[in-house]
Structure formats: structure tokens, C-alpha cells
Amino acid sequence: MREIQIHDTLTNEVKPLKPRDPGKVSIYACGPTVYSRIHIGNARPYTVFMLLQRFLEHEGYDVTFAVNVTDINDKIYVAAREAGVHSAQLAHDMTEHYFEDTSRLGLGRPDHEPLATETVPEIVNLIEALIERDHAYESGGDVYFSVPSYERYGELSNRDPEAMDQGEEDNSLKRDPRDFALWKTRKDDEDTAWPSPWGDGRPGWHIECSAMSETILGVDFDIHGGGIDLVFPHHENECAQTYAGRGAPLARLWMHNGMVRFSGEKMSKSVGNIWLLHEALDAYAPSTLVMFFISGHYRAPIECTADTLAQAASNVERLKELVARLDPQATDDALFAVSERFYAALADDFNTPAAMAEIFAWVRDANRRLDAGETVGGLDVLREALTVLGLESVFESGGEEADSAALELLDARQKARAEKDFARADALRDELLALGWEIRDTPEGPVLRAV
């Protein structure tokens, strides 16, 4: 097998992937807290780690991939009260929306998608182990992890433990302000609770992921992933409570993706600069969003603008146009070397922009040769590579012809644009998208392509 190098947040270095079990790779990525529909920033880690699984499987590994759903959380109670619904109903509805929205990306589903509500006994078991090892204590019906009891606290985020704030509102029951909640006693305004040795209540956020990942993958699994914003306190606390409770590290590598930004700011519900994933998928083809996500290195932030999305759509179109020109019966010697460099780039800390740069360099050369009258093939090699990065849709025939109703809407949109009635033009574009048609501009004018 090719050696795979991945950046490890814990050591801040790129290091070889050395699976716990030879030939097998276990991955856990933190999923959403389901108090609302997810935005495209939430879709970036989903895309990164679904594609990483594809690449590792292409390299011959047997991969088990789990993404959790946090359906017990303070934010869910707050959102449910504001909406006037039961917290369990809100969590259920938002979980279903999450599955629907991410499925529209066309990348498939993780092997396991555990819910916190289905893992409470395992969570309680881990908390009991922490109490038995003197790393946790009960106070007023709550249970807290004792940060001073764990000497390695802070090693993942590289922070001084003395300067750490857990962001928890009430520290009155804690022995130390840095301690964090493992179990919270039921409050009067909370409509769900679970039994425990410390009374009815619910788990804290951090302990949920430690228990869910351990239940599916065991401890010392290979890769723990998520957004860079989770390093502290969430992943720092996961590291501490699992090692303290089990005597073994939670994961061998910690792999974090950068944020999606609007105008230089991290996308955030609290700031209000969010774009919901289902809205983005109503406006753009799934392949465009996948292309957008892989256009930057997974560790770097990426800027979401009309221009970056237009560039992603243009890149997808370039691939589709070339695919339509290739001879399906012919091979292409140059593409074999390109594909080797493509996979080598992915093996070097999953460098998707470098990998795609190799593909697009070949696309330019292939178009030049085709324009000169040469026969160019390589469809199978190209399909294999692009499928690894979730772009298999560029090989769909796209031969479906628009019906008269769609063509009439296209004509009406062009008239609206000519009259500078852009609001109507946008509305007509949305009508076409709802009917399954995307408008593409070509030198010969706008055309409709099935999505």
C-alpha cells in the first residue's frame, strides 16, 4: 500500500498513517448538533471525511467511518422552547433534515451514524469509570471532570490550562472553574431526562462523543476528525476523559478541517452569516459544492462567494465538456502518469487542490490535442480518479432534452435579464432548478442541463 501522510493536530506535524489493525482504518468525525438545519460550513467536514474514506478504500484499506449526531444538548432545549415544540421532536426533525440535506451531496452515507440518545448507558458507564479513577466527582446532582487530576490536559489545543474557560455558564458546583460537566441534573424547564446513579438528567456534550466513538470503534482508533473550531474545548475534553477513564488514547491522529468563511468571517449561526445547505443545493448542483469544498486544502479556510462558487461550477463544466469529447475506446498514456501524481498528492495530507491541479493540467493538454484533430481517450482512468473525489456525476450523459415548459422559462428569464428585471430572472432560475434544470452559459448562449 502507498504510505499515507496526515497532519496530526496533537503533534502539529504531518506523519504516516499507521492503523491500529493492519489494512484497516477507523475514522470518527464529529457531526452536527441538531437544533436547526445545517449550513454549508457543517457540510465541509462531512465532505472531507467522506472523500477521505473513498481515497483510503481506493488505496486498498478496509475503512469504517462513523459520524455522530448530537441530539442531546443545551442548544436543542433553547431552540425547542423558542419554537414551542418538544425538544425530542425538534431533535428528531432536524436529524431527518440533516440526513436529507447531506444525502443530496451524492457522496453516500457513513457506515455508522450514532445518536447520543441511543448511547446513554455507555455514557453513564464511562462516567462511572472516571469517578472510580478519581478523575470525576458528583456535585449537586451534576458530575464534573476534574481538570487538575489529569496532567496532560491542554496537550491537543496547546493551551495553558490555567487560562482555559469551558464556556459553561454556572461554575458554582465545580471544585475548579476549569472542570467541565459530564452529567447535568434535570432542570425544571427541560422536557427530557435519562436515569443515572446521580439522578435523572442528561450527559454533557463532550462525554457523548467519547462514548459514541468507543462504542463503535473502540479506543485508540485511527483518525478523529472535525472542524478546527472543535479543538478546544470539545476535542481537548474528549482526549482527557477517554485517556483518564480508559488508560488509552481516544485516537491516533487528530485531523481538523478549516472553516468556511463569508467575507473573511467564520460562518456562524450566532453571527447570522450562514447559508443553509439545502438552500445552497437549491441554487447549485451538488458537484459544484463538492468542487468548491475540494478547491482548497482541507486544513485551510475557504471563502464562500459568488465568484468562488462560479469558479467551481465552471471547473465542473470544463470536466463535463472534455468527457463528452473523449473517445471511450481509446486510452491515453499521459493520463497514467497524471493519475499517479493525482493519488500521490492525496497521499500527502489529502491535498485535493494539488490533485485537481494535475487533472486540469491534463484537461488543458487534452483539449489542445483534440483541437488539433488527435484522438484522446482515458475515460476509465479519469473516471476512477474523479470518483474518488466525489465528481462521478461529470460522466453522466446529460443527454436529457429540456421540454417545452423548461425552454419557455429559459426564454422568459433571458427577456427578464434583458429588461434588467433581475429579481424575476432569479425567480425563473429557481423555477427551473425546481424542475431539475440548471442554466449554463456557453459561447452560443444559455443552455439547460439536467441536475
C-alpha positions as CSV (number, residue, x, y, z in Angstrom):
1,M,0.0,0.0,0.0
2,R,1.0,3.6,-0.6
3,E,2.2,5.4,2.5
4,I,-0.5,7.9,3.6
5,Q,0.7,11.1,5.4
6,I,-1.8,13.1,7.5
7,H,-1.4,16.2,9.6
8,D,-1.9,15.4,13.3
9,T,-3.2,18.3,15.4
10,L,-1.8,16.8,18.6
11,T,1.9,16.9,17.4
12,N,1.4,19.6,14.8
13,E,3.2,17.6,12.2
14,V,2.4,15.6,9.1
15,K,3.0,11.9,10.0
16,P,2.4,8.5,8.5
17,L,-1.0,6.8,9.0
18,K,-0.2,3.7,11.0
19,P,-3.5,1.9,11.5
20,R,-4.2,0.1,14.7
21,D,-5.2,-3.0,12.7
22,P,-3.1,-3.6,9.5
23,G,-5.1,-3.0,6.4
24,K,-8.0,-1.4,8.3
25,V,-8.7,2.3,9.1
26,S,-11.2,3.5,11.6
27,I,-12.4,7.1,11.4
28,Y,-14.8,9.1,13.6
29,A,-15.8,12.6,12.7
30,C,-18.0,14.9,14.9
31,G,-21.3,15.6,13.3
32,P,-23.9,18.3,13.9
33,T,-25.8,19.4,17.0
34,V,-29.3,19.1,15.6
35,Y,-31.1,22.2,16.9
36,S,-31.5,23.7,13.4
37,R,-30.8,22.7,9.8
38,I,-27.2,22.5,8.9
39,H,-25.3,25.2,6.9
40,I,-22.6,24.7,4.2
41,G,-19.9,25.1,6.9
42,N,-21.2,21.9,8.5
43,A,-21.1,20.2,5.2
44,R,-17.4,20.7,4.8
45,P,-16.2,18.1,7.3
46,Y,-18.9,15.8,6.1
47,T,-17.5,16.1,2.5
48,V,-13.8,16.0,3.6
49,F,-14.1,12.8,5.5
50,M,-16.5,11.0,3.1
51,L,-13.9,11.7,0.4
52,L,-11.0,10.6,2.6
53,Q,-12.8,7.3,3.1
54,R,-13.1,6.9,-0.7
55,F,-9.4,7.6,-1.1
56,L,-8.3,5.2,1.6
57,E,-10.6,2.5,0.2
58,H,-9.1,3.1,-3.3
59,E,-5.7,2.6,-1.8
60,G,-6.8,-0.8,-0.5
61,Y,-7.8,-0.1,3.1
62,D,-10.9,-1.5,4.7
63,V,-12.4,1.7,6.2
64,T,-15.0,2.0,8.9
65,F,-16.3,5.6,9.2
66,A,-18.7,6.9,11.9
67,V,-20.3,10.4,12.1
68,N,-22.3,11.1,15.2
69,V,-25.5,13.1,15.7
70,T,-25.6,15.2,18.9
71,D,-29.3,15.1,19.7
72,I,-28.9,15.9,23.5
73,N,-27.6,19.4,24.0
74,D,-28.4,22.7,25.7
75,K,-28.9,24.4,22.3
76,I,-31.7,21.9,21.5
77,Y,-33.6,22.8,24.7
78,V,-33.3,26.5,23.9
79,A,-34.4,26.2,20.3
80,A,-37.3,23.9,21.2
81,R,-38.6,26.4,23.8
82,E,-38.3,29.2,21.2
83,A,-40.2,27.1,18.6
84,G,-42.8,25.9,21.1
85,V,-42.1,22.2,20.4
86,H,-40.9,19.3,22.5
87,S,-37.1,19.0,22.4
88,A,-37.2,15.4,21.3
89,Q,-39.4,16.3,18.4
90,L,-37.1,19.1,17.3
91,A,-34.1,16.9,17.5
92,H,-35.8,14.2,15.5
93,D,-37.0,16.6,12.8
94,M,-33.6,18.3,12.5
95,T,-31.8,14.9,12.4
96,E,-34.0,13.9,9.5
97,H,-33.3,17.2,7.7
98,Y,-29.6,16.6,8.3
99,F,-29.8,13.2,6.7
100,E,-31.8,14.5,3.7
101,D,-29.6,17.5,3.1
102,T,-26.2,15.7,3.3
103,S,-27.6,12.9,1.1
104,R,-28.2,15.4,-1.6
105,L,-24.5,15.9,-1.9
106,G,-24.4,12.5,-3.6
107,L,-21.5,11.2,-1.5
108,G,-23.3,8.3,0.2
109,R,-23.6,7.8,4.0
110,P,-21.1,7.0,6.7
111,D,-21.0,3.4,7.9
112,H,-22.3,4.4,11.3
113,E,-24.3,7.4,12.4
114,P,-24.8,7.0,16.2
115,L,-27.2,9.2,18.2
116,A,-26.4,10.4,21.7
117,T,-29.9,9.4,22.8
118,E,-29.1,5.8,21.8
119,T,-25.8,5.8,23.7
120,V,-26.8,6.9,27.2
121,P,-25.9,3.6,29.0
122,E,-22.4,3.7,27.5
123,I,-22.0,7.3,28.5
124,V,-23.0,6.5,32.1
125,N,-20.5,3.6,32.1
126,L,-17.7,5.9,31.1
127,I,-18.6,8.5,33.7
128,E,-18.6,5.8,36.4
129,A,-15.1,4.7,35.3
130,L,-13.9,8.3,35.6
131,I,-15.4,8.6,39.1
132,E,-13.7,5.3,40.1
133,R,-10.4,6.6,38.9
134,D,-10.8,9.9,40.8
135,H,-10.9,11.9,37.6
136,A,-14.6,13.0,38.2
137,Y,-16.9,13.9,41.1
138,E,-20.6,14.3,41.8
139,S,-21.8,17.7,43.0
140,G,-25.4,18.7,43.4
141,G,-26.7,16.0,41.0
142,D,-24.1,17.0,38.4
143,V,-20.9,15.2,37.6
144,Y,-17.8,17.0,36.6
145,F,-14.4,16.0,35.1
146,S,-11.6,17.2,37.4
147,V,-9.1,19.0,35.1
148,P,-6.4,19.2,37.8
149,S,-6.5,15.4,38.1
150,Y,-5.2,15.0,34.5
151,E,-1.7,16.2,34.0
152,R,-1.8,16.1,30.2
153,Y,-4.8,18.4,29.9
154,G,-4.2,21.0,27.2
155,E,-1.9,19.0,25.0
156,L,-4.2,18.8,22.0
157,S,-5.0,22.5,21.8
158,N,-1.6,23.5,23.2
159,R,-3.2,25.9,25.7
160,D,-2.2,26.8,29.2
161,P,-4.8,25.0,31.5
162,E,-4.7,28.0,33.8
163,A,-6.2,30.2,31.1
164,M,-8.9,27.8,29.9
165,D,-12.6,28.7,30.0
166,Q,-15.0,25.9,29.3
167,G,-17.7,28.3,28.3
168,E,-20.2,26.8,30.9
169,E,-22.4,29.4,32.5
170,D,-22.6,28.0,36.0
171,N,-19.4,27.2,37.9
172,S,-20.9,27.2,41.4
173,L,-20.9,23.4,41.8
174,K,-17.3,22.9,40.5
175,R,-14.2,22.4,42.5
176,D,-12.2,24.2,39.9
177,P,-13.6,26.6,37.2
178,R,-11.7,24.7,34.5
179,D,-13.7,21.5,35.3
180,F,-16.4,20.5,32.8
181,A,-19.7,18.8,33.0
182,L,-20.1,15.1,32.3
183,W,-23.7,14.8,33.6
184,K,-26.2,17.5,34.3
185,T,-29.1,17.1,36.6
186,R,-32.6,17.7,35.1
187,K,-33.8,21.3,35.3
188,D,-37.4,22.3,35.7
189,D,-37.8,23.6,32.2
190,E,-36.3,20.6,30.5
191,D,-38.7,18.1,29.0
192,T,-36.4,15.1,28.5
193,A,-34.2,13.3,31.0
194,W,-32.5,9.9,31.4
195,P,-31.9,7.8,34.6
196,S,-28.4,7.6,36.1
197,P,-26.8,6.8,39.5
198,W,-26.8,10.6,40.2
199,G,-30.4,11.1,39.4
200,D,-32.4,11.9,36.3
201,G,-30.6,14.2,33.9
202,R,-28.6,14.2,30.7
203,P,-25.0,13.9,29.6
204,G,-22.7,16.8,28.8
205,W,-21.7,17.4,25.2
206,H,-18.1,16.2,25.4
207,I,-18.7,12.8,27.1
208,E,-21.2,11.9,24.4
209,C,-18.6,11.7,21.6
210,S,-16.1,9.8,23.7
211,A,-18.8,7.1,24.4
212,M,-20.2,7.0,20.9
213,S,-16.8,6.6,19.2
214,E,-15.6,4.0,21.7
215,T,-18.9,2.0,21.3
216,I,-18.4,1.7,17.6
217,L,-14.6,1.8,17.1
218,G,-13.1,1.1,20.5
219,V,-10.3,3.2,21.9
220,D,-7.1,4.1,20.1
221,F,-8.8,4.2,16.8
222,D,-7.0,5.7,13.8
223,I,-8.4,9.1,12.9
224,H,-10.6,11.5,14.8
225,G,-11.9,14.4,12.6
226,G,-13.9,17.6,12.7
227,G,-13.7,21.3,12.3
228,I,-10.8,23.3,13.7
229,D,-13.3,25.1,15.9
230,L,-13.8,21.9,17.9
231,V,-10.2,21.6,19.1
232,F,-11.0,23.4,22.3
233,P,-12.9,22.6,24.4
234,H,-14.6,19.7,22.7
235,H,-11.8,17.6,21.4
236,E,-9.4,18.6,24.2
237,N,-12.1,17.2,26.7
238,E,-12.6,14.1,24.7
239,C,-8.9,13.4,24.8
240,A,-8.7,13.9,28.5
241,Q,-11.8,11.9,29.6
242,T,-11.1,8.9,27.4
243,Y,-7.4,8.6,28.5
244,A,-8.3,9.2,32.1
245,G,-11.2,6.7,32.0
246,R,-9.7,4.0,29.9
247,G,-6.0,4.4,30.2
248,A,-5.6,4.6,26.4
249,P,-5.7,7.5,23.9
250,L,-9.0,8.0,22.1
251,A,-7.4,8.4,18.7
252,R,-4.0,8.0,17.0
253,L,-4.4,11.0,14.7
254,W,-6.5,14.2,15.1
255,M,-7.4,15.7,11.7
256,H,-9.1,19.1,11.6
257,N,-10.6,20.9,8.6
258,G,-10.6,24.7,8.2
259,M,-13.7,26.9,8.3
260,V,-15.9,28.1,5.5
261,R,-15.9,31.9,5.6
262,F,-18.1,34.7,4.3
263,S,-16.1,37.9,3.7
264,G,-13.3,36.8,5.9
265,E,-15.5,35.8,8.9
266,K,-16.2,32.2,10.1
267,M,-19.7,31.1,9.2
268,S,-21.7,31.2,12.5
269,K,-25.3,31.0,13.5
270,S,-24.6,33.4,16.3
271,V,-23.2,36.0,13.9
272,G,-26.0,35.3,11.4
273,N,-23.8,34.9,8.3
274,I,-25.0,31.4,7.5
275,W,-26.1,29.8,4.3
276,L,-28.1,26.6,4.9
277,L,-27.0,23.6,2.9
278,H,-30.4,22.8,1.5
279,E,-30.6,26.4,0.2
280,A,-27.1,26.1,-1.4
281,L,-28.2,22.8,-3.0
282,D,-31.3,24.5,-4.4
283,A,-29.1,27.1,-6.0
284,Y,-26.1,25.0,-7.2
285,A,-25.6,21.4,-8.4
286,P,-24.1,19.0,-5.8
287,S,-21.0,18.6,-8.0
288,T,-20.4,22.4,-7.8
289,L,-20.4,22.3,-4.0
290,V,-18.1,19.3,-3.9
291,M,-15.8,21.1,-6.3
292,F,-15.9,24.1,-4.1
293,F,-15.0,22.1,-1.0
294,I,-12.0,20.4,-2.6
295,S,-10.7,23.6,-4.2
296,G,-8.8,24.4,-1.0
297,H,-6.6,22.3,1.2
298,Y,-8.8,20.8,3.9
299,R,-6.8,22.4,6.7
300,A,-7.2,25.9,5.2
301,P,-10.2,28.2,5.5
302,I,-12.1,28.7,2.2
303,E,-14.1,31.7,1.2
304,C,-17.7,31.3,0.1
305,T,-18.5,33.9,-2.5
306,A,-20.4,34.1,-5.8
307,D,-17.1,34.2,-7.5
308,T,-15.7,31.0,-5.8
309,L,-18.9,29.1,-6.5
310,A,-19.0,30.3,-10.1
311,Q,-15.4,29.1,-10.5
312,A,-16.3,25.7,-9.0
313,A,-19.3,25.5,-11.4
314,S,-17.0,26.4,-14.3
315,N,-14.5,23.7,-13.4
316,V,-17.2,21.1,-13.3
317,E,-18.4,22.2,-16.7
318,R,-14.8,22.0,-18.1
319,L,-14.7,18.4,-17.0
320,K,-18.1,17.6,-18.5
321,E,-17.2,19.2,-21.8
322,L,-13.9,17.2,-22.0
323,V,-15.6,14.0,-21.1
324,A,-18.1,14.5,-24.0
325,R,-15.1,14.8,-26.4
326,L,-13.1,11.8,-25.3
327,D,-13.0,8.6,-27.3
328,P,-14.5,5.9,-25.0
329,Q,-12.5,3.2,-26.7
330,A,-9.1,4.9,-26.5
331,T,-6.5,5.1,-23.8
332,D,-4.1,7.9,-23.1
333,D,-0.6,7.3,-21.9
334,A,-0.1,10.8,-20.5
335,L,-3.1,10.3,-18.1
336,F,-1.5,7.3,-16.4
337,A,1.4,9.5,-15.2
338,V,-1.1,12.2,-14.2
339,S,-3.2,9.8,-12.2
340,E,-0.1,8.6,-10.3
341,R,0.7,12.2,-9.3
342,F,-3.0,12.7,-8.5
343,Y,-3.0,9.9,-6.0
344,A,0.4,10.9,-4.6
345,A,-1.0,14.4,-3.9
346,L,-3.9,12.9,-2.0
347,A,-1.5,10.7,0.0
348,D,0.4,13.8,1.0
349,D,-2.0,15.1,3.7
350,F,-5.0,14.7,1.4
351,N,-4.0,17.6,-0.8
352,T,-7.1,17.9,-3.0
353,P,-6.2,21.2,-4.8
354,A,-2.8,19.7,-5.8
355,A,-4.5,16.6,-7.0
356,M,-7.1,18.5,-9.1
357,A,-4.3,20.8,-10.5
358,E,-2.8,17.6,-12.1
359,I,-6.2,16.8,-13.6
360,F,-6.8,20.3,-15.0
361,A,-3.3,20.5,-16.5
362,W,-4.1,17.3,-18.4
363,V,-7.5,18.7,-19.4
364,R,-5.8,21.7,-21.0
365,D,-3.4,19.4,-22.9
366,A,-6.2,17.0,-23.9
367,N,-8.3,19.9,-25.3
368,R,-5.3,21.2,-27.2
369,R,-4.7,17.8,-28.8
370,L,-8.4,17.3,-29.5
371,D,-8.5,20.7,-31.2
372,A,-5.5,19.6,-33.3
373,G,-7.5,16.6,-34.6
374,E,-6.0,13.9,-32.4
375,T,-7.9,11.1,-30.8
376,V,-7.8,11.3,-27.0
377,G,-9.1,8.7,-24.5
378,G,-8.6,7.7,-20.9
379,L,-12.2,7.8,-19.7
380,D,-11.7,4.8,-17.4
381,V,-8.6,6.3,-15.7
382,L,-10.3,9.7,-15.4
383,R,-13.5,8.3,-14.0
384,E,-11.6,6.3,-11.4
385,A,-9.8,9.4,-10.2
386,L,-12.7,11.8,-10.2
387,T,-15.0,9.3,-8.4
388,V,-12.5,9.3,-5.5
389,L,-13.2,13.0,-5.1
390,G,-17.0,12.7,-5.5
391,L,-17.2,14.0,-9.0
392,E,-18.6,11.0,-10.8
393,S,-21.6,13.0,-12.0
394,V,-19.4,14.6,-14.7
395,F,-19.6,11.3,-16.5
396,E,-23.4,11.3,-16.7
397,S,-24.6,11.5,-20.2
398,G,-26.5,14.7,-19.7
399,G,-28.4,13.9,-22.9
400,E,-31.9,14.6,-21.5
401,E,-33.5,17.3,-23.5
402,A,-35.5,20.1,-21.9
403,D,-39.2,20.1,-22.5
404,S,-41.2,23.0,-23.9
405,A,-42.1,24.3,-20.5
406,A,-38.5,24.5,-19.4
407,L,-37.5,26.2,-22.6
408,E,-40.3,28.7,-22.2
409,L,-39.0,29.5,-18.7
410,L,-35.5,29.9,-20.0
411,D,-36.7,32.3,-22.7
412,A,-38.7,34.3,-20.1
413,R,-35.6,34.5,-17.9
414,Q,-33.5,35.9,-20.8
415,K,-36.1,38.5,-21.5
416,A,-36.2,39.5,-17.8
417,R,-32.4,39.9,-17.8
418,A,-32.5,42.0,-20.9
419,E,-35.1,44.2,-19.2
420,K,-32.9,44.3,-16.1
421,D,-35.6,42.7,-14.0
422,F,-33.1,40.6,-12.1
423,A,-35.5,39.7,-9.3
424,R,-37.8,38.0,-11.9
425,A,-34.8,36.4,-13.6
426,D,-33.7,34.9,-10.4
427,A,-37.2,33.6,-9.6
428,L,-37.3,32.0,-13.0
429,R,-33.9,30.4,-12.5
430,D,-35.2,28.9,-9.2
431,E,-38.3,27.6,-11.0
432,L,-36.0,25.8,-13.5
433,L,-33.9,24.4,-10.7
434,A,-37.1,23.1,-9.0
435,L,-37.9,21.3,-12.3
436,G,-34.4,19.8,-12.4
437,W,-32.7,22.1,-14.8
438,E,-29.6,24.2,-14.3
439,I,-28.7,27.2,-16.6
440,R,-25.2,27.1,-18.1
441,D,-23.8,30.0,-20.1
442,T,-21.9,28.9,-23.3
443,P,-20.4,30.9,-26.2
444,E,-23.6,30.1,-28.1
445,G,-25.8,31.4,-25.3
446,P,-27.5,29.9,-22.2
447,V,-28.4,26.2,-22.3
448,L,-30.2,23.9,-19.9
449,R,-28.5,20.9,-18.2
450,A,-30.3,18.3,-16.1
451,V,-29.2,18.3,-12.5
